[in-house]
Amino acid sequence: MHFDVFNGDADGIIALVQLRLAQPKDSHLITGVKRDISLLKQVRAQEAESATVLDISLEKNSEALQSLLAHGVEVLYVDHHRAGDIPRDDKLKTIINTDANTCTSLLVNELLQGKYANWAIAAAFGDNMKAAARTLAQEVGLTKAQQELLEALGIYINYNGYGRDLDDLHFHPAELFKLLVEYSDPLELVADSNSVFATLQRAYQQDMAKAESARVLFDGPSCKVVLLADEAWARRVSGVFGNELANASPDKAHAVLTLNADLSYTVSVRAPLNNKQGADNICVQFPTGGGRAAAAGINHLPQEKLEAFIEAVSQYYLA
């Protein structure tokens, strides 16, 4: 049995879309909400012959990976997050690049020599890597209007991945993958009035309108911190709202906090777009924190740690 293990955001889903368009394969899909990254432990080593792992940190899945390799499972691992120590094993092939200007779908695009570049462009837009997305779009000759459509699609797919649990999402990421992989070109999907594009567009616009009233907890020279309520719509927009804030003020870091039922916070951090580094270094200082240089998060930040968190972000990015 083959297992496809992938992050439930735009980058993870679209990376798999590209691979399965190029290399169709019956597989068992393992995914979840965007913040559910300890996914590899769900692979049943005794049943697995091979696995493809996309857009989840090797560092956070190291123990499960070692177990699969010990059982002789062949693993392809493609990612752009913190990797930690990468095992040396003939059964493991890794394509890992933690540069702040790349993402898993762009790495897959290179692997496939640009065969489904439009999908990679949508994913890069969804991961808020606008410069990289536009560069690739220009290389393949897309018009500005086509780029705008792929940007919208990427954002909506990414938006769908955020939530406390799967019940918060409009589409289960595995279901969304199956709907997307029916289209070899995402522009065809956008043009199809019966596709998921229109559904996600309406939901996104409704939720983002509510986010405009977010409470500002801190707004200093180097960072801005906002708070969203303990509601499903707020959990859905936490990441894309952070991207919107980052795009509006590219010299500042931004943190979007969403209140949890236990009065802790789920935190989404965006490094300044003009200084895309350090978000992971900040978040790993706190339990349940992780991510990558340009964008990171904390799953459960206790209220008593809020002041320390704001201080850490503010001080890190002061000139």
Backbone hydrogen bonds in HBPLUS format (Angstrom, degrees):
<---DONOR---> <-ACCEPTOR-->    atom                        ^
c    i                          cat <-CA-CA->   ^        H-A-AA   ^      H-
h    n   atom  resd res      DA  || num        DHA   H-A  angle D-A-AA Bond
n    s   type  num  typ     dist DA aas  dist angle  dist       angle   num
A0049-GLU N   A0001-MET O   2.90 MM  48  5.49 170.1  1.91 147.6 148.5     1
A0028-HIS N   A0002-HIS O   2.83 MM  26  6.27 159.1  1.87 151.9 157.4     2
A0003-PHE N   A0050-SER O   3.06 MM  47  6.48 152.2  2.14 137.9 145.8     3
A0052-THR N   A0003-PHE O   2.86 MM  49  6.36 154.3  1.93 160.4 169.1     4
A0004-ASP N   A0028-HIS O   2.94 MM  24  6.08 159.9  1.98 144.2 150.1     5
A0030-ILE N   A0004-ASP O   2.86 MM  26  6.11 159.3  1.90 165.4 163.4     6
A0005-VAL N   A0052-THR O   2.78 MM  47  6.03 177.0  1.78 174.2 175.3     7
A0054-LEU N   A0005-VAL O   2.81 MM  49  6.21 157.0  1.86 158.1 166.1     8
A0006-PHE N   A0030-ILE O   3.01 MM  24  6.49 158.0  2.06 165.5 172.6     9
A0007-ASN N   A0054-LEU O   3.17 MM  47  6.57 146.9  2.29 157.4 166.8    10
A0013-ILE N   A0009-ASP O   3.01 MM   4  6.10 173.7  2.01 161.8 163.8    11
A0014-ILE N   A0010-ALA O   2.92 MM   4  5.79 162.8  1.95 146.1 151.8    12
A0015-ALA N   A0011-ASP O   2.99 MM   4  5.89 147.9  2.09 137.6 146.3    13
A0016-LEU N   A0012-GLY O   3.32 MM   4  6.53 155.4  2.38 141.3 146.6    14
A0017-VAL N   A0013-ILE O   2.93 MM   4  6.28 148.6  2.03 144.3 154.4    15
A0018-GLN N   A0014-ILE O   2.99 MM   4  6.21 164.0  2.02 152.3 153.9    16
A0019-LEU N   A0015-ALA O   3.17 MM   4  6.43 164.4  2.19 144.0 148.2    17
A0020-ARG N   A0016-LEU O   2.87 MM   4  6.01 166.0  1.89 156.9 160.1    18
A0021-LEU N   A0017-VAL O   2.94 MM   4  6.03 141.6  2.09 146.4 156.1    19
A0022-ALA N   A0018-GLN O   3.10 MM   4  6.29 155.2  2.16 146.8 153.2    20
A0023-GLN N   A0019-LEU O   2.63 MM   4  5.69 149.0  1.72 145.4 156.2    21
A0036-ASP N   A0033-VAL O   2.93 MM   3  5.38 157.5  1.98 117.3 124.9    22
A0034-LYS N   A0161-GLY O   2.81 MM 127  5.10 170.1  1.82 145.6 144.9    23
A0042-GLN N   A0039-LEU O   2.97 MM   3  5.75 164.4  1.99 123.0 128.2    24
A0043-VAL N   A0040-LEU O   3.07 MM   3  5.64 165.1  2.09 116.3 121.1    25
A0047-GLU N   A0044-ARG O   2.89 MM   3  5.50 145.2  2.01 117.5 127.6    26
A0048-ALA N   A0044-ARG O   3.04 MM   4  6.11 130.5  2.29 148.7 162.2    27
A0074-GLU N   A0049-GLU O   3.18 MM  25  6.47 166.4  2.20 140.9 137.0    28
A0051-ALA N   A0074-GLU O   2.81 MM  23  6.30 142.5  1.95 159.7 169.0    29
A0076-LEU N   A0051-ALA O   2.96 MM  25  6.42 157.5  2.01 155.7 163.0    30
A0053-VAL N   A0076-LEU O   2.79 MM  23  6.15 164.4  1.81 166.9 171.5    31
A0078-VAL N   A0053-VAL O   2.88 MM  25  6.21 168.5  1.89 174.1 172.9    32
A0055-ASP N   A0078-VAL O   3.02 MM  23  6.45 156.5  2.08 154.2 161.0    33
A0061-ASN N   A0058-LEU O   2.98 MM   3  4.97 147.0  2.09 100.4 110.9    34
A0065-LEU N   A0061-ASN O   2.95 MM   4  6.13 156.4  2.01 153.5 161.0    35
A0066-GLN N   A0062-SER O   2.92 MM   4  6.15 161.1  1.95 154.2 158.6    36
A0067-SER N   A0063-GLU O   3.10 MM   4  6.36 151.6  2.19 143.7 151.2    37
A0068-LEU N   A0064-ALA O   3.05 MM   4  6.36 155.7  2.11 148.4 154.2    38
A0069-LEU N   A0065-LEU O   3.00 MM   4  6.25 166.4  2.01 157.3 160.6    39
A0070-ALA N   A0066-GLN O   2.95 MM   4  6.10 150.5  2.04 143.2 151.6    40
A0071-HIS N   A0067-SER O   3.15 MM   4  6.42 132.7  2.39 138.0 149.5    41
A0071-HIS N   A0068-LEU O   3.05 MM   3  5.16 133.3  2.28  97.4 110.3    42
A0073-VAL N   A0068-LEU O   3.03 MM   5  5.35 165.3  2.05 149.1 144.7    43
A0072-GLY N   A0069-LEU O   2.96 MM   3  5.00 159.5  2.00 106.7 111.1    44
A0075-VAL N   A0091-LYS O   2.88 MM  16  6.19 162.4  1.91 153.9 158.9    45
A0093-LYS N   A0075-VAL O   2.85 MM  18  6.24 164.7  1.87 166.6 171.7    46
A0077-TYR N   A0093-LYS O   2.83 MM  16  6.19 164.3  1.85 163.9 169.1    47
A0095-ILE N   A0077-TYR O   2.81 MM  18  6.19 158.2  1.85 159.8 161.3    48
A0079-ASP N   A0095-ILE O   3.10 MM  16  6.59 154.4  2.17 146.5 151.4    49
A0097-ASN N   A0079-ASP O   3.16 MM  18  6.69 153.5  2.23 153.0 157.5    50
A0092-LEU N   A0089-ASP O   3.04 MM   3  5.42 163.4  2.06 114.6 119.9    51
A0102-THR N   A0099-ASP O   3.27 MM   3  5.83 154.5  2.34 124.8 122.1    52
A0106-LEU N   A0103-CYS O   3.15 MM   3  5.38 123.9  2.48 101.6 115.3    53
A0107-LEU N   A0103-CYS O   3.09 MM   4  6.43 149.5  2.18 149.9 159.0    54
A0108-VAL N   A0104-THR O   2.90 MM   4  6.24 153.5  1.97 150.1 157.7    55
A0109-ASN N   A0105-SER O   2.85 MM   4  6.02 147.8  1.95 137.6 147.2    56
A0110-GLU N   A0106-LEU O   3.08 MM   4  6.36 148.1  2.19 140.0 146.9    57
A0111-LEU N   A0107-LEU O   3.04 MM   4  6.35 155.8  2.10 143.0 149.9    58
A0112-LEU N   A0108-VAL O   2.87 MM   4  6.16 150.5  1.96 152.2 159.8    59
A0114-GLY N   A0109-ASN O   2.82 MM   5  5.04 171.4  1.82 154.3 154.3    60
A0113-GLN N   A0110-GLU O   3.06 MM   3  4.85 158.9  2.11 101.3 106.8    61
A0115-LYS N   A0112-LEU O   3.29 MM   3  5.71 150.3  2.38 109.6 117.2    62
A0119-TRP N   A0116-TYR O   3.07 MM   3  5.70 132.5  2.31 114.1 124.9    63
A0120-ALA N   A0116-TYR O   3.41 MM   4  6.85 155.0  2.47 144.1 151.1    64
A0121-ILE N   A0117-ALA O   2.91 MM   4  6.20 150.6  1.99 154.1 162.6    65
A0122-ALA N   A0118-ASN O   3.13 MM   4  6.39 158.1  2.18 143.8 148.6    66
A0123-ALA N   A0119-TRP O   3.02 MM   4  6.33 158.0  2.07 150.5 156.5    67
A0124-ALA N   A0120-ALA O   2.92 MM   4  6.15 158.3  1.97 148.6 154.2    68
A0125-PHE N   A0121-ILE O   3.00 MM   4  6.26 160.6  2.04 151.7 156.7    69
A0126-GLY N   A0122-ALA O   2.93 MM   4  6.16 154.8  1.99 144.0 151.7    70
A0127-ASP N   A0123-ALA O   2.88 MM   4  6.18 139.8  2.05 146.5 157.4    71
A0129-MET N   A0124-ALA O   2.80 MM   5  5.11 164.4  1.82 161.5 156.2    72
A0128-ASN N   A0125-PHE O   2.95 MM   3  4.96 154.6  2.02 110.5 113.5    73
A0133-ALA N   A0129-MET O   2.95 MM   4  6.13 157.3  2.00 152.8 160.3    74
A0134-ARG N   A0130-LYS O   2.84 MM   4  6.02 164.1  1.87 154.6 158.2    75
A0135-THR N   A0131-ALA O   2.95 MM   4  6.12 155.2  2.01 147.7 154.8    76
A0136-LEU N   A0132-ALA O   3.12 MM   4  6.32 167.3  2.14 148.6 151.0    77
A0137-ALA N   A0133-ALA O   2.88 MM   4  6.06 154.6  1.94 146.4 154.6    78
A0138-GLN N   A0134-ARG O   2.90 MM   4  6.05 154.2  1.97 147.5 152.9    79
A0139-GLU N   A0135-THR O   3.06 MM   4  6.32 149.8  2.15 142.4 151.2    80
A0140-VAL N   A0136-LEU O   3.08 MM   4  6.40 145.6  2.20 147.8 155.7    81
A0142-LEU N   A0137-ALA O   2.96 MM   5  5.37 168.9  1.98 154.5 153.1    82
A0141-GLY N   A0138-GLN O   3.19 MM   3  4.93 152.1  2.27  94.7 103.1    83
A0147-GLN N   A0143-THR O   3.00 MM   4  6.27 156.3  2.05 148.9 155.6    84
A0148-GLU N   A0144-LYS O   2.98 MM   4  6.24 153.1  2.05 147.4 154.5    85
A0149-LEU N   A0145-ALA O   3.13 MM   4  6.42 149.3  2.23 143.7 151.2    86
A0150-LEU N   A0146-GLN O   3.03 MM   4  6.33 160.5  2.07 151.3 156.0    87
A0151-GLU N   A0147-GLN O   2.84 MM   4  6.03 149.0  1.94 147.3 156.7    88
A0152-ALA N   A0148-GLU O   3.02 MM   4  6.20 160.4  2.06 143.3 148.0    89
A0153-LEU N   A0149-LEU O   3.00 MM   4  6.25 163.0  2.03 148.1 152.8    90
A0154-GLY N   A0150-LEU O   2.94 MM   4  6.07 165.5  1.96 147.0 150.9    91
A0155-ILE N   A0151-GLU O   3.00 MM   4  6.20 161.3  2.04 151.6 156.5    92
A0156-TYR N   A0152-ALA O   2.97 MM   4  6.19 161.5  2.00 153.4 158.3    93
A0157-ILE N   A0153-LEU O   2.96 MM   4  6.19 161.7  2.00 155.9 160.5    94
A0158-ASN N   A0154-GLY O   2.99 MM   4  6.12 159.0  2.03 145.7 152.0    95
A0159-TYR N   A0155-ILE O   2.84 MM   4  6.01 158.8  1.88 149.9 156.2    96
A0160-ASN N   A0156-TYR O   3.10 MM   4  6.30 146.9  2.21 141.4 149.0    97
A0161-GLY N   A0158-ASN O   3.02 MM   3  5.47 148.8  2.12 110.2 119.2    98
A0162-TYR N   A0159-TYR O   3.36 MM   3  5.92 164.1  2.39 116.9 120.5    99
A0168-ASP N   A0165-ASP O   3.04 MM   3  5.80 156.9  2.10 121.3 127.3   100
A0169-LEU N   A0166-LEU O   3.11 MM   3  5.43 149.0  2.21 108.2 116.8   101
A0175-GLU N   A0172-HIS O   2.91 MM   3  5.18 116.3  2.32 107.1 123.2   102
A0176-LEU N   A0172-HIS O   2.85 MM   4  6.16 159.2  1.89 158.4 165.5   103
A0177-PHE N   A0173-PRO O   2.90 MM   4  6.08 156.3  1.96 143.8 149.7   104
A0178-LYS N   A0174-ALA O   3.17 MM   4  6.44 159.2  2.21 144.3 148.8   105
A0179-LEU N   A0175-GLU O   3.07 MM   4  6.42 145.0  2.20 146.1 155.8   106
A0179-LEU N   A0176-LEU O   3.15 MM   3  5.10 122.1  2.50  94.5 109.0   107
A0180-LEU N   A0176-LEU O   2.94 MM   4  6.17 154.1  2.01 153.0 160.2   108
A0181-VAL N   A0177-PHE O   2.93 MM   4  6.04 163.4  1.96 161.0 164.3   109
A0183-TYR N   A0180-LEU O   3.02 MM   3  5.92 168.5  2.03 128.8 131.1   110
A0188-GLU N   A0185-ASP O   2.98 MM   3  5.56 142.1  2.12 114.8 124.4   111
A0190-VAL N   A0186-PRO O   3.00 MM   4  6.33 160.5  2.03 152.6 156.6   112
A0191-ALA N   A0187-LEU O   3.14 MM   4  6.26 149.7  2.24 136.6 144.2   113
A0192-ASP N   A0189-LEU O   3.06 MM   3  5.15 145.5  2.18 101.5 111.9   114
A0195-SER N   A0192-ASP O   3.06 MM   3  5.44 166.1  2.08 119.2 120.6   115
A0200-LEU N   A0196-VAL O   2.97 MM   4  6.15 171.7  1.98 166.4 167.2   116
A0201-GLN N   A0197-PHE O   2.90 MM   4  6.02 153.1  1.97 149.7 158.3   117
A0202-ARG N   A0198-ALA O   3.12 MM   4  6.30 165.0  2.15 149.8 151.7   118
A0203-ALA N   A0199-THR O   3.24 MM   4  6.46 165.7  2.26 147.9 151.9   119
A0204-TYR N   A0200-LEU O   2.86 MM   4  5.91 163.4  1.88 150.9 156.0   120
A0205-GLN N   A0201-GLN O   3.06 MM   4  6.20 167.6  2.08 151.9 154.8   121
A0206-GLN N   A0202-ARG O   3.13 MM   4  6.31 156.9  2.19 147.0 153.0   122
A0207-ASP N   A0203-ALA O   3.02 MM   4  6.25 165.0  2.04 154.5 158.1   123
A0208-MET N   A0204-TYR O   2.90 MM   4  6.00 165.7  1.92 157.0 161.3   124
A0209-ALA N   A0205-GLN O   3.18 MM   4  6.17 145.2  2.31 136.6 144.4   125
A0210-LYS N   A0207-ASP O   3.12 MM   3  5.36 127.1  2.42 100.3 113.0   126
A0211-ALA N   A0207-ASP O   3.24 MM   4  6.59 142.6  2.39 140.9 151.4   127
A0213-SER N   A0210-LYS O   3.33 MM   3  6.17 168.6  2.34 119.8 122.7   128
A0214-ALA N   A0211-ALA O   2.99 MM   3  5.35 150.4  2.08 125.6 123.5   129
A0215-ARG N   A0227-LEU O   3.26 MM  12  5.19 140.3  2.43 158.5 150.4   130
A0227-LEU N   A0215-ARG O   2.72 MM  12  5.19 156.8  1.77 154.1 162.4   131
A0217-LEU N   A0225-VAL O   2.80 MM   8  5.48 146.4  1.91 142.2 152.7   132
A0218-PHE N   A0225-VAL O   3.25 MM   7  5.03 157.3  2.30 139.0 137.7   133
A0225-VAL N   A0218-PHE O   2.78 MM   7  5.03 165.1  1.80 148.9 150.6   134
A0220-GLY N   A0223-CYS O   2.91 MM   3  5.50 160.4  1.95 177.9 174.0   135
A0253-ALA N   A0222-SER O   2.93 MM  31  6.24 171.8  1.94 144.7 144.7   136
A0224-LYS N   A0253-ALA O   2.94 MM  29  6.41 143.6  2.08 144.6 154.6   137
A0255-ALA N   A0224-LYS O   2.95 MM  31  6.40 151.3  2.03 156.3 163.1   138
A0226-VAL N   A0255-ALA O   2.95 MM  29  6.42 161.3  1.98 166.6 172.1   139
A0257-LEU N   A0226-VAL O   2.84 MM  31  6.09 173.0  1.84 160.1 162.5   140
A0228-LEU N   A0257-LEU O   2.67 MM  29  6.04 156.5  1.72 161.4 170.0   141
A0259-LEU N   A0228-LEU O   3.14 MM  31  6.39 164.6  2.16 149.4 150.9   142
A0234-ALA N   A0231-GLU O   3.08 MM   3  5.35 119.8  2.46 102.6 117.2   143
A0235-ARG N   A0231-GLU O   3.11 MM   4  6.47 156.1  2.17 155.2 162.1   144
A0236-ARG N   A0232-ALA O   3.01 MM   4  6.26 148.7  2.11 149.2 158.2   145
A0237-VAL N   A0233-TRP O   3.17 MM   4  6.45 143.6  2.31 143.6 151.7   146
A0241-PHE N   A0237-VAL O   2.75 MM   4  5.50 158.6  1.79 160.2 164.2   147
A0242-GLY N   A0238-SER O   3.38 MM   4  6.29 147.7  2.49 124.3 132.0   148
A0243-ASN N   A0239-GLY O   3.04 MM   4  6.42 149.4  2.14 145.6 154.2   149
A0244-GLU N   A0240-VAL O   2.98 MM   4  6.24 151.8  2.06 141.6 148.9   150
A0245-LEU N   A0241-PHE O   2.99 MM   4  6.26 160.2  2.03 151.2 155.7   151
A0246-ALA N   A0242-GLY O   2.96 MM   4  6.13 158.0  2.01 145.6 152.0   152
A0247-ASN N   A0243-ASN O   2.91 MM   4  6.14 154.5  1.98 148.9 155.3   153
A0248-ALA N   A0244-GLU O   3.08 MM   4  6.29 145.0  2.20 142.3 151.5   154
A0249-SER N   A0245-LEU O   3.06 MM   4  6.32 142.5  2.20 147.5 156.9   155
A0252-LYS N   A0249-SER O   3.15 MM   3  5.81 169.8  2.16 124.8 127.8   156
A0274-ASN N   A0250-PRO O   3.01 MM  24  5.70 157.6  2.06 155.3 148.0   157
A0254-HIS N   A0270-ARG O   2.94 MM  16  5.17 160.5  1.98 148.2 154.5   158
A0270-ARG N   A0254-HIS O   2.76 MM  16  5.17 159.8  1.80 159.2 163.5   159
A0256-VAL N   A0268-SER O   2.84 MM  12  5.14 161.0  1.88 149.5 154.2   160
A0268-SER N   A0256-VAL O   2.92 MM  12  5.14 148.8  2.02 139.8 149.9   161
A0258-THR N   A0266-THR O   2.81 MM   8  5.10 157.4  1.86 148.6 156.3   162
A0266-THR N   A0258-THR O   2.86 MM   8  5.10 164.5  1.88 148.5 153.0   163
A0260-ASN N   A0264-SER O   2.82 MM   4  5.29 162.9  1.85 157.0 152.2   164
A0263-LEU N   A0260-ASN O   2.93 MM   3  5.11 156.3  1.99 115.9 118.1   165
A0265-TYR N   A0301-LEU O   2.89 MM  36  4.91 148.7  1.99 127.8 138.2   166
A0301-LEU N   A0265-TYR O   2.75 MM  36  4.91 161.1  1.79 143.4 150.1   167
A0267-VAL N   A0298-ILE O   2.79 MM  31  4.89 172.9  1.79 154.4 156.9   168
A0298-ILE N   A0267-VAL O   2.99 MM  31  4.89 149.9  2.08 125.6 132.7   169
A0269-VAL N   A0296-ALA O   2.80 MM  27  5.20 171.7  1.80 150.3 151.3   170
A0296-ALA N   A0269-VAL O   3.03 MM  27  5.20 155.5  2.09 137.2 145.1   171
A0271-ALA N   A0294-ALA O   2.93 MM  23  5.04 168.2  1.94 138.9 142.7   172
A0275-ASN N   A0272-PRO O   2.87 MM   3  5.02 161.9  1.90 111.9 116.4   173
A0277-GLN N   A0275-ASN O   2.78 MM   2  5.82 132.8  2.00 113.9  98.6   174
A0282-ILE N   A0278-GLY O   3.04 MM   4  6.27 150.0  2.13 154.9 161.7   175
A0279-ALA N   A0293-ALA O   2.94 MM  14  5.00 151.4  2.02 144.0 135.7   176
A0283-CYS N   A0279-ALA O   3.10 MM   4  6.32 170.3  2.11 149.8 152.3   177
A0284-VAL N   A0280-ASP O   2.97 MM   4  6.02 160.5  2.01 154.9 158.7   178
A0285-GLN N   A0282-ILE O   3.16 MM   3  5.64 155.6  2.22 110.1 117.6   179
A0286-PHE N   A0283-CYS O   3.04 MM   3  5.71 166.2  2.06 118.9 123.4   180
A0289-GLY N   A0286-PHE O   3.03 MM   3  5.49 136.5  2.23 145.2 143.6   181
A0299-ASN N   A0288-THR O   3.18 MM  11  5.45 165.6  2.20 127.4 129.5   182
A0290-GLY N   A0297-GLY O   2.95 MM   7  5.76 153.8  2.02 163.9 170.0   183
A0297-GLY N   A0290-GLY O   2.88 MM   7  5.76 163.3  1.91 173.3 177.0   184
A0292-ARG N   A0295-ALA O   2.93 MM   3  5.41 168.0  1.94 142.5 145.0   185
A0305-LYS N   A0302-PRO O   2.88 MM   3  5.36 156.4  1.94 114.7 122.7   186
A0306-LEU N   A0303-GLN O   3.06 MM   3  5.27 165.6  2.08 111.9 116.4   187
A0309-PHE N   A0305-LYS O   2.89 MM   4  6.11 150.8  1.97 152.0 161.0   188
A0310-ILE N   A0306-LEU O   2.95 MM   4  6.26 168.0  1.97 161.3 162.6   189
A0311-GLU N   A0307-GLU O   2.98 MM   4  6.15 160.2  2.02 147.2 153.1   190
A0312-ALA N   A0308-ALA O   2.91 MM   4  6.07 151.4  2.00 141.7 149.6   191
A0313-VAL N   A0309-PHE O   3.00 MM   4  6.34 161.9  2.03 158.8 162.2   192
A0314-SER N   A0310-ILE O   2.92 MM   4  6.02 170.1  1.93 153.1 156.5   193
A0315-GLN N   A0311-GLU O   2.91 MM   4  5.92 168.9  1.93 150.4 153.8   194
A0316-TYR N   A0312-ALA O   3.07 MM   4  6.00 153.4  2.15 138.9 146.6   195
A0317-TYR N   A0313-VAL O   3.37 MM   4  6.57 156.7  2.43 151.4 154.6   196
A0318-LEU N   A0315-GLN O   3.34 MM   3  5.30 161.6  2.38 100.7 106.1   197
